[in-house]
Amino acid sequence: MSPSHPRRFAFGKNWQRFLGSVTPAHVEASATSLQVMMEVQSLSGKTFLDVGCGSGLSSLAARRLGARVFSFDVDPQSVAAAQALRERFAPHDPDWDIAVGSVLEREWLDTLGRWDVVYAWGVLHHTGAMWDALGNVVRLVAPDGYLFLALYNDQGYKSRLWALAKRTYVEHPWSRPFLVLFNLLRAWGLTSLIDLISLRPFHSWRTYARARGMSPWWDVIDWIGGWPYEVATPEAVFHFCRKKGYYLQNFRLSQGLGCNQFVFRKH
């Protein structure tokens, strides 16, 4: 994290709360998301590096698909959450290692070697030095390997206002109930109203986990509290990675403030 960001959102604490809601269906949804975006059926025989592993759900999904996994996060509470998830779903698994580490520490990253899949979903834009972090992870991919990124979409002034809201949430605790309520209404108000009119109250909320296995409530907290926060246009990400020797295999673009997803392959 950059020195200019002395305070940050407690991602690990949020992930530990999320663990109580994780079910086998969440794991299956996360695995399916990997299969769809990477256009593979299995990761058997592959190595998978989960950068900023958070709850460890994506790491667990990669293990279910057959990969040997190494997960790391700069937040010890996130690492504890991932360890708890492993203990619950894959106890004593010799092919899943978890450690504390920073994507900004290049010398430490160099000790990790090269990986068939480097996965950084919704992580690099929270480091306080997003482009430095991206420059570090592109060096970790093995030849013909995959680089799976999700980075917040640059929406100009909307992104700047969103950054202000996030910083306010972290630095001024009194603002949190108001910001959470606003974000809930913004993210779910219209959808919930449509569900109600369709005589399917809260249907979208209940089925949200099918997308990536995540929790709508804890995602809302993460969205509003996720500081530091940076954004990037799809074009900027594409050109950066192309110059580093990657070509774009798959992508999914956000139409708003959410994450653009990219799957690159290394030449």
C-alpha positions as CSV (number, residue, x, y, z in Angstrom):
1,M,0.0,0.0,0.0
2,S,1.2,3.5,-0.8
3,P,2.5,5.7,2.1
4,S,0.0,8.3,0.9
5,H,-2.8,6.0,2.1
6,P,-2.2,5.7,5.9
7,R,-5.6,4.2,6.4
8,R,-7.3,1.4,4.5
9,F,-10.4,-0.7,4.6
10,A,-10.3,-3.8,6.7
11,F,-10.7,-6.3,3.9
12,G,-9.7,-9.2,6.0
13,K,-12.2,-8.5,8.7
14,N,-14.9,-8.3,6.0
15,W,-13.8,-11.7,4.5
16,Q,-13.9,-13.4,7.9
17,R,-17.5,-12.3,8.3
18,F,-18.2,-13.6,4.8
19,L,-17.0,-17.1,5.6
20,G,-20.1,-18.0,7.6
21,S,-22.2,-17.8,4.5
22,V,-20.0,-19.9,2.2
23,T,-21.6,-23.1,1.0
24,P,-20.6,-25.8,-1.6
25,A,-22.8,-23.9,-4.1
26,H,-20.6,-20.8,-3.7
27,V,-17.5,-22.9,-4.4
28,E,-19.1,-24.4,-7.5
29,A,-20.2,-21.0,-8.8
30,S,-16.6,-19.6,-8.3
31,A,-15.2,-22.6,-10.1
32,T,-17.6,-22.2,-13.0
33,S,-16.7,-18.5,-13.3
34,L,-13.0,-19.5,-13.7
35,Q,-14.0,-22.1,-16.4
36,V,-16.1,-19.7,-18.3
37,M,-13.6,-16.7,-18.3
38,M,-10.5,-18.9,-18.9
39,E,-12.4,-21.1,-21.5
40,V,-11.1,-24.3,-19.8
41,Q,-12.8,-27.3,-18.2
42,S,-10.0,-28.2,-15.9
43,L,-6.8,-26.8,-14.3
44,S,-5.3,-30.2,-13.7
45,G,-1.5,-30.1,-13.9
46,K,-1.5,-26.3,-13.7
47,T,-0.1,-24.0,-11.0
48,F,-2.3,-21.2,-9.8
49,L,-1.1,-18.0,-8.0
50,D,-3.9,-16.2,-6.1
51,V,-2.7,-12.6,-5.7
52,G,-4.5,-10.9,-2.8
53,C,-6.5,-14.0,-2.0
54,G,-9.1,-12.4,0.3
55,S,-11.4,-15.2,1.6
56,G,-9.6,-17.8,-0.4
57,L,-12.8,-18.8,-2.3
58,S,-11.1,-18.5,-5.7
59,S,-8.2,-20.5,-4.5
60,L,-10.5,-23.2,-3.3
61,A,-12.3,-23.1,-6.7
62,A,-8.9,-23.5,-8.5
63,R,-8.1,-26.5,-6.3
64,R,-11.5,-28.1,-7.2
65,L,-10.5,-27.7,-10.8
66,G,-7.2,-29.5,-10.2
67,A,-4.6,-26.8,-9.9
68,R,-1.8,-26.6,-7.3
69,V,-2.4,-23.3,-5.5
70,F,-0.4,-20.7,-3.7
71,S,-2.4,-17.9,-2.1
72,F,-1.1,-14.7,-0.5
73,D,-2.5,-11.5,0.9
74,V,-1.0,-8.5,2.5
75,D,-3.7,-8.5,5.2
76,P,-3.1,-11.2,7.9
77,Q,-6.8,-11.3,8.6
78,S,-7.4,-12.3,5.0
79,V,-4.8,-14.9,5.2
80,A,-6.5,-16.2,8.4
81,A,-9.8,-16.3,6.5
82,A,-8.3,-18.3,3.6
83,Q,-6.7,-20.7,6.1
84,A,-10.1,-21.2,7.8
85,L,-11.8,-21.8,4.5
86,R,-9.1,-24.4,3.6
87,E,-9.5,-26.1,6.9
88,R,-13.2,-26.3,6.4
89,F,-13.3,-27.6,2.8
90,A,-9.8,-29.0,2.1
91,P,-8.1,-29.9,5.4
92,H,-4.5,-30.9,5.3
93,D,-4.4,-30.2,1.5
94,P,-0.7,-30.5,0.5
95,D,-1.3,-28.7,-2.8
96,W,-2.6,-25.4,-1.3
97,D,-0.2,-23.1,0.4
98,I,-1.2,-19.7,2.0
99,A,1.1,-16.9,3.1
100,V,1.3,-13.3,4.1
101,G,2.9,-11.2,1.3
102,S,2.6,-8.0,-0.7
103,V,2.2,-7.6,-4.4
104,L,4.3,-4.5,-4.1
105,E,7.4,-6.3,-2.8
106,R,9.1,-7.3,-6.0
107,E,12.1,-9.1,-4.4
108,W,9.8,-11.4,-2.4
109,L,7.6,-12.0,-5.5
110,D,10.7,-13.0,-7.5
111,T,11.2,-15.9,-5.0
112,L,7.8,-17.4,-6.1
113,G,8.9,-18.3,-9.6
114,R,6.6,-18.5,-12.6
115,W,3.0,-19.7,-12.6
116,D,0.6,-21.2,-15.2
117,V,-2.2,-19.0,-13.9
118,V,-1.8,-15.7,-12.1
119,Y,-5.1,-14.5,-10.7
120,A,-5.7,-11.0,-9.4
121,W,-9.4,-10.3,-9.1
122,G,-10.3,-6.9,-7.6
123,V,-7.0,-6.6,-5.9
124,L,-4.4,-4.4,-7.6
125,H,-6.6,-1.3,-7.6
126,H,-6.6,-1.4,-3.7
127,T,-2.9,-1.4,-3.3
128,G,-2.4,2.4,-3.6
129,A,0.0,1.7,-6.5
130,M,-2.0,-0.1,-9.1
131,W,0.3,0.2,-12.1
132,D,3.4,-0.8,-10.0
133,A,1.4,-3.8,-8.8
134,L,0.4,-4.8,-12.3
135,G,4.0,-4.4,-13.5
136,N,5.0,-6.9,-10.7
137,V,2.3,-9.5,-11.5
138,V,3.0,-9.6,-15.3
139,R,6.5,-10.9,-14.4
140,L,5.0,-14.0,-12.6
141,V,3.3,-15.7,-15.5
142,A,4.9,-18.7,-17.2
143,P,5.2,-18.8,-21.0
144,D,1.8,-19.5,-22.5
145,G,0.3,-18.9,-19.1
146,Y,-2.8,-17.0,-18.1
147,L,-3.1,-13.6,-16.4
148,F,-6.6,-13.1,-15.0
149,L,-7.3,-9.5,-13.9
150,A,-10.3,-7.6,-12.6
151,L,-9.8,-3.9,-12.3
152,Y,-12.2,-1.1,-11.5
153,N,-13.6,0.7,-14.6
154,D,-12.6,4.3,-15.1
155,Q,-15.8,6.3,-15.3
156,G,-14.3,9.8,-15.1
157,Y,-15.9,12.1,-12.6
158,K,-18.1,9.3,-11.3
159,S,-15.0,7.4,-10.3
160,R,-13.6,10.4,-8.5
161,L,-16.9,10.8,-6.6
162,W,-16.8,7.1,-5.7
163,A,-13.2,7.5,-4.5
164,L,-14.3,10.3,-2.2
165,A,-17.1,8.2,-0.8
166,K,-14.8,5.3,-0.1
167,R,-12.2,7.5,1.6
168,T,-14.9,9.1,3.7
169,Y,-16.1,5.6,4.8
170,V,-12.7,4.6,6.0
171,E,-11.6,7.9,7.6
172,H,-15.0,9.0,9.2
173,P,-16.8,6.1,10.9
174,W,-19.9,8.3,11.6
175,S,-20.6,8.3,7.8
176,R,-20.7,4.5,7.4
177,P,-24.4,3.8,8.1
178,F,-25.5,6.6,5.6
179,L,-23.0,5.4,2.9
180,V,-24.0,1.8,3.3
181,L,-27.7,2.7,3.0
182,F,-27.0,4.8,0.0
183,N,-25.0,2.1,-1.7
184,L,-27.6,-0.6,-0.9
185,L,-30.3,1.6,-2.6
186,R,-28.1,2.4,-5.5
187,A,-27.0,-1.2,-6.1
188,W,-30.2,-3.0,-5.2
189,G,-33.1,-0.6,-5.0
190,L,-34.4,-0.8,-8.6
191,T,-33.6,-4.6,-8.9
192,S,-35.5,-5.4,-5.7
193,L,-38.4,-3.3,-6.8
194,I,-38.6,-5.2,-10.1
195,D,-38.4,-8.5,-8.3
196,L,-41.3,-7.4,-6.0
197,I,-43.4,-6.3,-9.0
198,S,-42.7,-9.6,-10.6
199,L,-43.9,-11.4,-7.5
200,R,-40.4,-12.7,-6.8
201,P,-39.3,-10.7,-3.8
202,F,-35.5,-10.6,-3.3
203,H,-35.0,-13.2,-6.0
204,S,-32.0,-11.4,-7.5
205,W,-30.5,-11.0,-4.0
206,R,-30.9,-14.7,-3.2
207,T,-29.4,-15.8,-6.5
208,Y,-26.5,-13.3,-6.6
209,A,-24.0,-16.0,-5.5
210,R,-24.4,-17.9,-8.7
211,A,-22.3,-15.3,-10.5
212,R,-18.9,-15.8,-8.7
213,G,-20.0,-17.4,-5.4
214,M,-19.9,-14.1,-3.5
215,S,-22.3,-12.6,-0.9
216,P,-24.3,-9.5,-2.0
217,W,-24.2,-8.0,1.5
218,W,-20.4,-8.3,2.0
219,D,-19.8,-7.2,-1.5
220,V,-21.8,-4.0,-0.8
221,I,-19.6,-3.4,2.3
222,D,-16.5,-4.1,0.2
223,W,-17.6,-1.7,-2.6
224,I,-18.3,1.2,-0.4
225,G,-15.4,0.7,2.0
226,G,-12.6,-0.4,-0.5
227,W,-10.0,2.2,0.0
228,P,-7.3,2.7,-1.4
229,Y,-9.0,2.8,-4.8
230,E,-7.8,3.3,-8.3
231,V,-9.4,2.9,-11.7
232,A,-8.3,2.1,-15.3
233,T,-9.8,2.2,-18.7
234,P,-10.0,-1.1,-20.6
235,E,-7.7,0.4,-23.3
236,A,-5.0,1.4,-20.7
237,V,-5.0,-2.2,-19.3
238,F,-4.9,-3.7,-22.8
239,H,-2.0,-1.5,-24.0
240,F,0.0,-2.0,-20.8
241,C,-0.2,-5.8,-21.0
242,R,0.4,-5.9,-24.8
243,K,3.6,-4.1,-24.3
244,K,4.6,-6.7,-21.7
245,G,4.1,-9.6,-24.2
246,Y,0.5,-10.6,-23.6
247,Y,-2.5,-11.0,-25.9
248,L,-6.1,-10.8,-24.9
249,Q,-8.0,-14.1,-24.8
250,N,-11.2,-13.1,-23.1
251,F,-12.8,-10.1,-21.5
252,R,-16.0,-8.8,-19.8
253,L,-16.5,-5.1,-19.6
254,S,-18.5,-3.2,-17.0
255,Q,-21.0,-0.6,-18.0
256,G,-20.6,1.3,-14.7
257,L,-18.3,1.5,-11.8
258,G,-17.7,-2.2,-11.4
259,C,-14.7,-4.3,-12.5
260,N,-13.6,-5.0,-16.1
261,Q,-12.4,-8.5,-16.4
262,F,-9.5,-9.6,-18.6
263,V,-7.9,-13.0,-19.4
264,F,-4.5,-12.5,-21.1
265,R,-2.1,-15.1,-22.4
266,K,1.6,-14.7,-22.4
267,H,3.3,-15.1,-25.7
